[in-house]
Amino acid sequence: MRISETIEVRDFELTDIRIDKYIADYCQIISRSQLKSRNADLYINEVPVKHSRMVKNGDIIRIEYDSVPESNLLPENIELDIIYEDQNVVVINKRQGMVVHPAAGNPGGTLANALLFHFDDSSYDFDEDDQRPGIVHRLDKDTSGIIITAKNIRTHDFLSQQFRDKKVKKKYLAIVKGQLPEKKGIIETYLTRDRNNRKKFITSQFSGKYALTHYNVLKEFPDASLVALELHTGRTHQLRVHMQHSGCPIIGDPVYSRKIIKYSDLTMMLHAYILEITLPEYGLKRFHAPLPERFKKFIRNFS
């Protein structure tokens, strides 16, 4: 079912403001993220316009968007390792193996289910977006580490904009097979889906989405390396594909790394350990997730 609303721009003093921002911030009808997720069509004076179109006094805006689908997401009492919490956000050290939000094959036991249980009525404000409550970004199931979630729609938009504008710093630790040619460097490619396996990505020189990763080798083992990785773009599977592209796939990666007999009992050795982001009321913050036990054990056993 589609919902349609019409508003007139009147007594508006600001100039150079986008229609999506005007609808979300001044009319407070629907948030900018929901305009996208609910397939909104925007019109000015009955002419279809992009979400980036500027508005002016006298414009008649019409919004059409999908109604909220019935939610089947249920709260689940799942323990969370909370690094930080305030009235707007929760920063979590996600355990390896936890799926971020429900999908085919993972209907429950997810971070989204756990958040619904954790949020109380006074802080939770996602009446129209409870399929993925507060989820701003994601980590793969087998990747552990820092993930930030929002408690309300405005914070969700505030944080999401920083991810879109690439103003968030995300650093990871990985244990990879072999040694990289340089102690520090960049990996710069395009990423595209593998035509033979739609769940997998491959590198390309000229097509796909641009991807840039900085790496810094922290410690070398006889046939492996501990590497710090910094994302400068946030593509799906970026670090996993870039490490494979470099000839040093992440140990334990079930998709991009071949089974290594010596490390056959290891799960994916990738951990998000630093997140630097600006919070709505407290400014720039830097969060750190401790080194997981599987990394400590590897370092002890193979140093």
N, C-alpha and C positions, 0 to 999 in steps of 0.2 A: 504494500500500500504506500502511496506517495502523499506527502504532506505539502501544502502550498501556503505560503504567507507573503503578504504584501506590505511594504512600509514606504513612507515618503521621507526623503532627507530634508529636514527643516531645521532652521536656526543652528546650522552646523558651521562653526567658526574655523575648524582646522582645514587645511588644504593638503593635497597629495597623500590621501589615505586610501588604501586598497579596499575594495568592496568586502572581501572576506574579513578583514580586520574591523571594518565598520560594523558588520553584522555581529561579530563575536564580542567586541569590546564595548560598543556603544549601544547596540540594540539588545545584546545578551540573549539572542534567540537560540543560537547554536554555536558551539565552539568551532575554531578553524580546523582542528583535527577531525571533528565530526562532519564538517562540510565535505571533507574528502572521503571519510570512511562510509558515509551514508549517501554517496553519489549525488551530491547536490548540483543542481543546475541553477545558474544565476542569470537574471535578466535585468536590464536597465531600460525603462520605457519600452518594455516588451521586446527588446533586442537581446539575444543571447550574448553574454560576455564571459571573459575569462575571470578566474578568481583574483587576478592581479589588477583588474580594471580599477581606475580611480573613480571616486564618487564626488558629486557636488550638490549644492542645495537645489532642490526642485526635482531631483531624480526620483523616479518611482522604481523601487527595487522589488522584484518578485523572486522568491526562493522556493525551489521544489526539491525535496529530499525524501529519502526512504524513511519509513517509520521504524521504530526500534524492533528488531526481531526478538521473539520470545527467547529468554535466556534459559539454558539448561546447565549453567555453571553453578555449582553448589559449594558452600564453604566447607573446608576440610581442616581438621585440627592437625596440621603438619608443622613440626618444629622448624623455625627459621633462625639462622645465625645472623642476628641484626647488628650491624656495625654502627649505625647512626639512625636516629629518628627524631623528627620534630612534627609540627602541626601540618606540614605540607608534604613531606617525603619520608620514605623508608629506604635506607641503603642496606642491602643484604649481601652477605657472602654466600652465594649459591653453591650448594654442594654438587659435586659431580654426579651425573645421572638424573638430576631433576630437570624436567621439561618446563619451559617458561609458561606456555599457555596451551590449553587443550587443542588437539588436532586429531586427525585420523590415527587411530592406534594408541592415542594417549588421552582418553576422555577425562581422566581424573588424576589426582596425585601431583598436580602441577603447582608452579609458583602462584598462578592466578587463583587457584582454589585456596591455597594457604593464605593469600592476602585477604580474600573475602572473609575468612575466619578471623584474621588478625585485626582488621580495621574495625573500629567501633563506630556507632552511629554518629558520634559527635565530630569525627574527623573524615568520615568517608562521604564523598560527594561525586558519585558516578552513576546517577540514576539512569542515564541514557547510554551508558557505555560499559555495562557490566560483563560483557563477554571477555574483555581483557582489562580488568580493573587496574588502572594506574601503570600499565606496562608502557614504558617509554622506548626501551631498546631491548635487545635480547642477547642471550648467550646460547650457543649450541648445547644440547643435552649433555654431552660429554666434556664440556668446558666448565671449569669451576671458576668462582671468583665474584667480583663486584658487579652488582646490577642495582640501578636506582629506579624506584617506582614512585609515582605521584599519588597523593591522597585525594586530589580534587581536579576538576577539569582545567581550571586556570593554571595550576602548577604543571599539569601534563603538557599544556600548550607551551608554557614558558620553557620547560626543559626540552621538549621536542624541537623547538626552534633552534636551540643551541646545537643540537645534533645535526639539524639540516644545514646550519651555517658553519659547521665544522669548527665550533668553538670549544668543543669538549676534548680533553686529553684522555686517551685510553692507552694504558700500557699493560703488556702481558709478559708472562714468563713461559718459556717453552723449552723442553728438552728434545733435541732433534738428533737424527741419525747423522753421524759423520762430523766433519768440520767445514765451516764456511770459508771461502777463499780469502776474505778480509775480516778483521776483527770488528769493523764497523762498516756500514754501508746502507744502500737503499735498494729496494726491489720495486720496480716500476713496470707495470704491464696493464693490459686491459683484461677483464674477466668476462667470460661468456659461458652459457650453459653447454654442457657436453651433449651433442646431438644423440649420442648413443646411450646416454644415461642422464635423464632430466634432473636427477637429484645431485648431480655432480657438476662442478665448474672446472673450466680449463683456462689457461692463459692464451692471450692473443696479442699480436703486435698492433693491430689496427682497428679491430671491432670489439664491441662490448662496452663495459663500463670501466672507466679509468680507475686504477687502484695503485696506491703508494704506501709502502711500508718501510720504516726505518728499523734496522736491527743493530744490536750491540752484543757481542759474544762476552759473557761474564765468566765462564769457566769451561775448560775443555777436558773431556775424558778420553780414554783410548779410542773409542769409536762413537762418541756422542759429544754434544755440546749443550750447555745451558745458555739460552739466548734471551735477551730482553727485546721485546718487539713493541713498536709504537705505531698505532693506526693513524694514518692521515686521511684515509677514506674509510668508509664503513661498509664494505661490500660483503655479501654473504660468503662465508667460508674463506675470506680473504687471506688470513694468516696461514691457514692450512694449505691453500693452493700455492701461495707464495713460497712457503717452505719446500713444498714438493718441487716447484719450479726451480728453486735454488740448488736442488740435488740433495737437500737435507730435510726430508719429511719429518713431521712431528711423530715421535715414537708413540705407538699405541693408537694412532689415528686409523679407524676402521675403514675409511674411504680412500684416503690419499697416501697411505703408507703400507707397504707390503709387510707381512708378518716377519718379525725378526726373532729367531729362535731364542737368542739370549734374553730378549725382553718380552717373550710371548705372554707373560702373565700381567703385563702392564696395560693399564687403561690410558686414554689419551692424556699426554703430558702437556696440557695447555691450561693456563690459569690467568685470569684477569686480576692483576694485583694493584693497580692504581687507577683511580678515576678522579679527574679534576673538572669541576663543573660549578657554575654559579647558581646558588639557591635563591628563591624569590625574596626572602627577608634577611638572609645572613651573608649574602655575597659569595665570593669565590671560596670554595672548599676543596680540599684534597683528601680523598679517602684511600685507605690502604687495607688490602685483604692479606692476612698472614700466609706464609708459604704453607701449602697443604702437606699433609703427612706423606703422601706418595712421592712428592718431590724430595722431602727430607730423607726418606728411605733410599731413594735412588742415589742421592749424593753420598750417603753413608756407605752404601754397598759397592759403589763403582768408582769412588775416588781413588 
